């Protein structure tokens, strides 16, 4: 089973790290529960993972590339056709620097 000994000292260290304040009754209640959780995860120690690569992401990250297809784009006149705010083939915006 588990090689980790769950005792009051370990529980208090966990509480300190998690900034929890447990009463003595809560510590008595949680001590066997913590041992049960540790025992459940100790099953993982029995698995042979010698041929398994470490995984830092839950899914494989890869680039998804699309083909670069050249399409017809708007001319300056077409792009500016519906605006009043234009000047010399550019959109005209408010002045930002005084």
C-alpha positions, 0 to 999 in steps of 0.5 A: 500500500502507501509508503507515506505515513499519514499522522498528525504531524503530516496533517498539521504541516498540510494545514499550515501550508494550506493556511487552514485552522482545524480544531482537534475534532476536525483533525481526528476526522480528517486523519483517516480520510487523508490516509484513504486518499493517499492509499487510493493514489498509491496504486499509481506507484505500482504502474510501469511508466518506464516507457512513458514520456512525461506529459506537461499538456493534457492534449498534444500541441501542434501548429495547424497551418492552412494553405496560403491562398491569394484572393482578390481584396478590396481596392482602396476606393471599395474599402472607403466607399461607405465612410465619410471619414477618409482622406487620401485613401486612408480612414480618418480618425480623431487626433490622438496626440496634441 
